[in-house]
Amino acid sequence: MSTAVQHPIDAKDLAERSARGLNTTFYVYCGNNFPNQFTFSDPAESAYMGWYAEAAGYNGVLRWAFNSWVENPLVDSRFRTWPAGDTYITYPQARSSIRYERLLEGVQDYEKIQVVKKLLAQKQDAAQLKTLNAAIAKLNNNKRHDGWNNDLNAAKETLNRIAATLGK
Protein backbone atom coordinates (compact mmCIF):
# COMPACT_ATOMS: atom_id res chain seq x y z
CA MET A 1 0.00 0.00 0.00
CA SER A 2 1.14 3.53 -0.67
CA THR A 3 -0.27 6.80 0.58
CA ALA A 4 0.32 10.41 -0.35
CA VAL A 5 2.95 12.00 1.88
CA GLN A 6 0.50 14.62 3.14
CA HIS A 7 -1.88 11.87 4.31
CA PRO A 8 0.32 9.82 6.67
CA ILE A 9 -0.80 6.49 7.99
CA ASP A 10 -1.23 6.19 11.75
CA ALA A 11 1.88 4.74 13.46
CA LYS A 12 -0.21 1.96 15.03
CA ASP A 13 -1.56 0.93 11.62
CA LEU A 14 1.96 0.99 10.16
CA ALA A 15 3.22 -1.24 12.97
CA GLU A 16 0.34 -3.69 12.46
CA ARG A 17 1.01 -3.85 8.72
CA SER A 18 4.71 -4.39 9.34
CA ALA A 19 4.00 -7.19 11.84
CA ARG A 20 1.94 -8.90 9.13
CA GLY A 21 4.83 -8.57 6.65
CA LEU A 22 3.07 -5.96 4.51
CA ASN A 23 5.00 -3.15 2.83
CA THR A 24 3.76 0.40 3.20
CA THR A 25 5.24 3.34 1.31
CA PHE A 26 4.43 6.97 0.77
CA TYR A 27 4.53 8.85 -2.51
CA VAL A 28 4.97 12.40 -3.67
CA TYR A 29 3.19 14.02 -6.58
CA CYS A 30 2.22 17.45 -7.85
CA GLY A 31 -0.31 17.94 -5.04
CA ASN A 32 2.18 18.19 -2.20
CA ASN A 33 4.98 20.66 -1.75
CA PHE A 34 7.28 19.02 0.82
CA PRO A 35 9.15 16.90 0.46
CA ASN A 36 9.13 16.74 -3.32
CA GLN A 37 11.29 16.60 -6.42
CA PHE A 38 10.18 19.45 -8.62
CA THR A 39 12.93 21.13 -10.61
CA PHE A 40 12.56 24.08 -8.23
CA SER A 41 12.62 21.93 -5.04
CA ASP A 42 15.60 22.07 -2.76
CA PRO A 43 17.75 19.11 -3.89
CA ALA A 44 18.07 17.93 -0.28
CA GLU A 45 14.33 17.18 -0.28
CA SER A 46 15.06 14.14 -2.45
CA ALA A 47 17.46 12.76 0.18
CA TYR A 48 15.04 13.74 2.96
CA MET A 49 12.46 11.34 1.56
CA GLY A 50 14.50 8.28 2.56
CA TRP A 51 14.94 9.65 6.05
CA TYR A 52 11.27 10.58 6.34
CA ALA A 53 10.35 7.03 5.32
CA GLU A 54 12.49 5.70 8.16
CA ALA A 55 11.31 8.25 10.71
CA ALA A 56 7.62 7.76 9.93
CA GLY A 57 7.85 3.94 9.81
CA TYR A 58 7.40 3.39 6.09
CA ASN A 59 9.17 0.70 4.07
CA GLY A 60 10.14 3.15 1.37
CA VAL A 61 9.12 5.77 -1.15
CA LEU A 62 7.13 5.40 -4.35
CA ARG A 63 8.11 7.75 -7.17
CA TRP A 64 5.20 7.85 -9.59
CA ALA A 65 7.15 8.78 -12.72
CA PHE A 66 10.77 8.20 -13.67
CA ASN A 67 10.99 9.25 -17.30
CA SER A 68 7.65 10.56 -18.46
CA TRP A 69 9.32 13.32 -20.41
CA VAL A 70 7.66 16.44 -21.70
CA GLU A 71 8.12 17.56 -25.31
CA ASN A 72 11.57 19.11 -24.80
CA PRO A 73 12.74 18.09 -21.30
CA LEU A 74 16.22 19.61 -21.63
CA VAL A 75 14.74 23.06 -22.21
CA ASP A 76 11.42 23.17 -20.34
CA SER A 77 10.37 20.78 -17.55
CA ARG A 78 6.76 22.02 -17.26
CA PHE A 79 3.80 19.80 -18.12
CA ARG A 80 0.49 21.58 -18.58
CA THR A 81 -0.56 22.86 -15.15
CA TRP A 82 1.66 20.53 -13.12
CA PRO A 83 4.71 21.87 -11.31
CA ALA A 84 7.91 21.67 -13.33
CA GLY A 85 9.73 18.36 -13.06
CA ASP A 86 6.85 16.35 -11.61
CA THR A 87 6.77 13.92 -14.53
CA TYR A 88 10.42 12.83 -14.52
CA ILE A 89 13.66 12.81 -12.52
CA THR A 90 16.05 11.67 -15.24
CA TYR A 91 16.64 13.01 -18.73
CA PRO A 92 16.83 11.38 -22.17
CA GLN A 93 20.01 9.61 -23.31
CA ALA A 94 20.82 8.28 -19.82
CA ARG A 95 21.26 11.72 -18.27
CA SER A 96 20.87 11.83 -14.52
CA SER A 97 19.73 14.78 -12.41
CA ILE A 98 20.57 16.16 -9.01
CA ARG A 99 17.04 15.18 -7.96
CA TYR A 100 17.68 11.56 -8.95
CA GLU A 101 21.16 11.44 -7.41
CA ARG A 102 19.89 12.85 -4.13
CA LEU A 103 17.00 10.36 -4.15
CA LEU A 104 19.56 7.56 -4.48
CA GLU A 105 21.44 9.09 -1.56
CA GLY A 106 18.29 8.96 0.57
CA VAL A 107 17.63 5.34 -0.41
CA GLN A 108 21.22 4.41 0.46
CA ASP A 109 20.90 6.23 3.78
CA TYR A 110 17.68 4.33 4.52
CA GLU A 111 19.41 1.01 3.85
CA LYS A 112 22.47 2.03 5.88
CA ILE A 113 20.19 2.86 8.81
CA GLN A 114 18.73 -0.66 8.65
CA VAL A 115 22.22 -2.22 8.76
CA VAL A 116 23.47 0.05 11.55
CA LYS A 117 20.37 -0.53 13.69
CA LYS A 118 20.74 -4.29 13.27
CA LEU A 119 24.42 -4.17 14.28
CA LEU A 120 23.67 -1.96 17.28
CA ALA A 121 20.96 -4.39 18.38
CA GLN A 122 23.37 -7.33 18.01
CA LYS A 123 25.97 -5.47 20.08
CA GLN A 124 23.24 -4.50 22.57
CA ASP A 125 24.40 -0.89 22.29
CA ALA A 126 21.26 0.78 23.56
CA ALA A 127 22.93 4.16 24.05
CA GLN A 128 23.99 4.59 20.41
CA LEU A 129 20.70 3.14 19.17
CA LYS A 130 18.85 5.73 21.28
CA THR A 131 21.07 8.51 19.89
CA LEU A 132 20.45 7.40 16.30
CA ASN A 133 16.70 7.03 16.82
CA ALA A 134 16.51 10.52 18.37
CA ALA A 135 18.24 12.04 15.33
CA ILE A 136 15.93 10.16 12.97
CA ALA A 137 12.79 11.11 14.92
CA LYS A 138 13.38 14.79 14.14
CA LEU A 139 12.74 13.95 10.47
CA ASN A 140 9.22 12.60 11.03
CA ASN A 141 7.74 15.73 9.50
CA ASN A 142 6.08 16.05 6.10
CA LYS A 143 5.68 19.83 6.29
CA ARG A 144 8.32 22.37 5.30
CA HIS A 145 9.69 23.86 8.50
CA ASP A 146 12.64 25.92 9.62
CA GLY A 147 15.64 23.75 10.29
CA TRP A 148 14.57 20.68 8.31
CA ASN A 149 17.82 20.67 6.33
CA ASN A 150 19.88 21.15 9.51
CA ASP A 151 18.06 18.19 11.09
CA LEU A 152 18.79 16.12 7.98
CA ASN A 153 22.48 16.99 8.02
CA ALA A 154 22.72 16.30 11.77
CA ALA A 155 21.04 12.91 11.35
CA LYS A 156 23.41 11.99 8.50
CA GLU A 157 26.37 13.02 10.65
CA THR A 158 25.08 10.94 13.57
CA LEU A 159 24.55 7.91 11.35
CA ASN A 160 28.02 8.16 9.85
CA ARG A 161 29.69 8.71 13.23
CA ILE A 162 27.96 5.69 14.76
CA ALA A 163 28.62 3.53 11.69
CA ALA A 164 32.32 4.36 11.91
CA THR A 165 32.45 2.97 15.45
CA LEU A 166 30.96 -0.36 14.42
CA GLY A 167 33.98 -1.46 12.43
CA LYS A 168 36.25 -1.12 15.45
Phi, psi and omega in degrees: 000147177224143181230152177297142185303327182278001176235069185296152177273140180304139182304322179296316179296320177298316180296319178296317178296318179298317179299332179270003179079020182264137177275140177226127180235169171241161178226157175245152180202184186295347183274353178238152184253346179207136343287157177204182185228035175294162179295341178260001178288152173298128182305330181295340177300326179295319177289324181303327184300321177295320179289321177297319178304314179295312184297322183273351178092017178275162176271355180162193184236139174254124176256117191291331183219133181258314185217045176272076189290148173279182186304315181224076190295341179280345184249321186215118184265008180280148173226109180048242182261004182279151178299146184302132177091355182298328188272356179196155176233002172233171183239162180303159178062041174061031176274133178274189174209161177297327179296318179290316181296320179288329174297315176302319177302314179296321177295316178296320177299316179303312181294321178297320177302317181299316181295313182296317178299319179297315179295319178296321177295317178298321180279355184054043180265078184295327183295312180290326177296319178296319179298314179296314181298325179293320178294319180293320184301330179295344183262008178276065183212120180257022176239140176298131181211154178301134176089000182300319182289325175296318178297320178298310181297321179294320179294318178298318179297317178298313179302312182294322179295315180293317180300322180296331180282341185285338180276355184269000000 
